[in-house]
Amino acid sequence: MKPYYEQDGITIYHGDCREILPYLRRAGLVLTDPPYGVGVNYGSFDDTPENVKRLVTSVMPLCIGAGRRVALTCGTRQICYYPEPTWILCWLNRAGSYCNPWGFTCWQPILVYGKDPYLERSMGSRPDIIEHSETAEKNGHPVPKPINLWKKIMLRVSHTDDSVIDPFMGSGTTLVAAKHLGRRAIGIEIEQKYCDIAIERLAQTELALNDIKEYAHANP
């Protein structure tokens, strides 16, 4: 497999994750945000509940095999399609994000598979709620996730030395978060236009990190 992009510990593959995941070295964490089956226009994928059900059936065994831990946001409507998780973390947004048949939706599930990284290393228990209300920046992807939320999730569900794989990379939020946190990461995305958006975001992140380093050096 030839990477679409590879630089400074960050790699992007353009293609179907079901064809690429079996060839990757196992990572410490698989962190991803797959389609929810709510009619989002991603491009080649028809985002229907039926298609998401088929996608989950084929891709989840590969995701679980690709990482010692898996964490994914799946939305509230199609959660029943996923295999039973080890636990469900809560992304809490007290302001609410949209309406449901019982009122305002103020939380989103984060399905986790594998051992809690803090308990695994006898570092004590941590809350299973991640509170975050910041909206995501617009970047050309229809439903990007907020970068600071994604960093919070990554810190909660992995060790600092874990590498990361995102099988549904989208606009590259997982890769940008990993770069901010100094981690190696691999993203897989079937839509080329989103690969290009991710590369642009990574370049902007590199410039920002260099500015921070230069400022720190000049102001010890």
SVG drawing of the C-alpha trace seen along z (x, -y; Angstrom):
<svg xmlns="http://www.w3.org/2000/svg" viewBox="-41 -36 56 45">
<polyline fill="none" stroke="black" stroke-width="0.4" points="0.0,0.0 1.3,-3.4 0.4,-6.2 -1.5,-9.2 0.5,-11.4 3.3,-10.6 5.2,-13.1 6.4,-13.5 4.7,-10.3 1.3,-11.1 0.2,-8.8 -2.9,-9.0 -4.3,-6.2 -6.9,-7.0 -9.2,-4.0 -11.7,-1.7 -10.7,-1.0 -11.9,2.6 -9.2,3.2 -6.5,1.4 -6.9,2.2 -5.8,5.9 -2.4,4.7 -1.6,2.2 0.4,2.8 -1.8,3.0 -2.1,-0.4 -2.7,-1.3 -5.9,-3.1 -8.5,-3.1 -10.4,-6.4 -13.0,-7.2 -16.3,-8.8 -18.1,-6.6 -21.3,-7.6 -24.4,-7.7 -27.1,-6.8 -28.8,-10.1 -28.7,-11.2 -25.4,-13.2 -24.0,-13.7 -20.5,-12.4 -20.1,-11.7 -19.8,-8.0 -21.4,-6.6 -25.2,-6.6 -25.8,-7.5 -28.8,-5.4 -29.5,-3.2 -29.4,-0.1 -26.0,-0.9 -24.6,-1.8 -25.8,1.5 -24.0,3.4 -20.9,1.2 -20.7,1.8 -21.0,5.6 -18.1,5.6 -15.8,3.1 -16.1,3.5 -14.2,6.8 -11.4,5.1 -11.4,2.1 -11.3,4.3 -8.4,6.2 -6.5,3.1 -6.2,1.6 -5.7,2.6 -8.5,0.1 -11.3,-1.2 -13.3,-4.4 -15.9,-5.7 -18.8,-8.1 -21.8,-6.5 -24.7,-8.9 -27.8,-7.9 -30.0,-6.5 -28.0,-3.5 -26.2,-2.4 -28.0,0.9 -26.1,2.0 -22.8,2.0 -21.3,5.0 -21.6,4.8 -18.9,2.4 -16.8,2.8 -18.4,-0.5 -20.1,-3.6 -18.5,-7.0 -20.6,-10.1 -19.9,-13.3 -21.9,-15.8 -23.1,-19.1 -25.5,-20.7 -26.7,-23.3 -28.0,-20.5 -27.2,-19.8 -30.5,-18.8 -34.0,-17.7 -35.2,-14.1 -38.6,-12.5 -38.0,-13.2 -36.6,-16.7 -33.1,-18.1 -30.2,-15.8 -27.5,-16.8 -25.2,-13.8 -23.6,-11.5 -22.3,-8.0 -18.7,-7.1 -18.4,-3.3 -15.2,-1.9 -13.7,1.6 -10.7,2.8 -9.2,1.9 -9.3,-1.5 -5.8,-2.9 -5.6,-4.5 -6.8,-1.4 -4.6,0.8 -1.5,-1.0 -2.9,-1.3 -3.2,-5.1 -6.6,-5.4 -10.2,-5.8 -11.3,-8.7 -14.8,-9.9 -16.7,-8.4 -18.1,-11.8 -16.3,-14.2 -18.0,-17.6 -17.5,-19.8 -19.8,-22.4 -17.5,-24.0 -18.7,-23.7 -16.4,-22.5 -14.8,-24.8 -16.1,-24.7 -13.5,-23.1 -15.3,-21.6 -16.5,-18.4 -20.2,-18.2 -19.9,-17.0 -16.4,-17.7 -15.8,-17.1 -14.4,-19.9 -10.6,-19.5 -10.5,-20.2 -13.2,-17.6 -11.2,-15.0 -8.0,-15.8 -10.0,-15.3 -11.3,-11.9 -7.8,-10.8 -6.3,-11.7 -9.0,-9.8 -8.9,-6.6 -5.2,-6.1 -1.7,-6.1 0.7,-9.0 2.8,-6.5 0.0,-5.0 -0.2,-5.2 -3.6,-6.0 -5.6,-4.7 -8.7,-6.4 -10.5,-4.3 -13.0,-7.0 -10.7,-10.0 -12.9,-12.5 -11.3,-16.0 -8.5,-14.6 -9.5,-15.8 -8.0,-12.6 -4.7,-13.2 -4.6,-16.9 -5.3,-16.0 -2.6,-13.4 -0.1,-15.9 -1.0,-18.4 -0.4,-15.7 2.8,-14.4 1.5,-11.0 1.9,-8.9 -1.3,-8.4 -2.8,-6.8 -5.9,-8.0 -7.9,-6.2 -10.5,-8.0 -12.4,-6.8 -13.1,-10.3 -10.1,-12.0 -11.4,-15.6 -11.4,-14.9 -7.8,-13.5 -6.8,-16.8 -8.6,-18.8 -6.8,-16.8 -3.4,-17.5 -4.1,-21.2 -5.2,-21.1 -2.0,-19.2 0.1,-21.8 -1.7,-24.6 -1.1,-22.7 2.6,-22.4 2.9,-26.1 1.0,-26.9 3.2,-24.4 6.3,-25.9 5.1,-29.4 4.6,-28.2 8.0,-26.6 9.7,-29.8 7.8,-31.9 8.8,-29.6 12.4,-29.7 12.4,-33.5 10.6,-33.8 12.2,-31.2"/>
</svg>
